[in-house]
Amino acid sequence: MAADIRVGHGFDVHAVGPGDHVMLGGVRLDAPFGVIAHSDGDVLLHALCDALLGAAGLGDIGQHFPDSDPGLKGVSSLVLLARVRGLVEAAGYTVGNVDLTLLAEAPRLGARREAIAGSVAAGLGIGRDRVNVKATTLEKLGALGRREGLAAEAVALLVRR
């Protein structure tokens, strides 16, 4: 009998604005800008939440955490990830692995990549070896290439427990 596995894809984008840091994968990175968002604007975790919810057939992040909810103003996306993890587990799934991609000219992940992967792994309750984090620039093309925003994509594999 084949294992019950599910794949989900997530995408998120936020405009940049005044500020001195961004949150990526639950890690604070210094930047010459901030992110305009209702929560902490962590595009990596928002894309991951959508990928997990999609794989489990549970809708999307906006359905579960609407930006019209004043109780979510400024909330850490690690809190959202913990709630999504609970929903996924309640649906009978466990995370097999996740693959995250930041699409931005800045900030560069560099040495923070391992901290981000570790933060995501801890948030999901899985081994660090099951989290991949990468980044790409947009070669100065379009709004993201002009540093007007940050975007992220995520793919998640779920396995029925």
HELIX and SHEET records of a PDB file:
HELIX    1   1 VAL A   43  ALA A   55  1                                  13    
HELIX    2   2 ILE A   61  HIS A   64  1                                   4    
HELIX    3   3 PRO A   70  LEU A   72  5                                   3    
HELIX    4   4 SER A   77  ALA A   90  1                                  14    
HELIX    5   5 GLY A  110  ARG A  112  5                                   3    
HELIX    6   6 ARG A  113  LEU A  124  1                                  12    
HELIX    7   7 ARG A  128  ARG A  130  5                                   3    
HELIX    8   8 GLY A  142  GLY A  145  1                                   4    
SHEET    1   A 5 GLY A  34  VAL A  35  0                                        
SHEET    2   A 5 ILE A   5  GLY A  17 -1                                        
SHEET    3   A 5 GLY A 149  ARG A 160 -1                                        
SHEET    4   A 5 TYR A  93  LEU A 103 -1                                        
SHEET    5   A 5 VAL A 131  THR A 136  1                                        
SHEET    1   B 2 HIS A  21  LEU A  24  0                                        
SHEET    2   B 2 VAL A  27  ASP A  30 -1                                        
END                                                                             
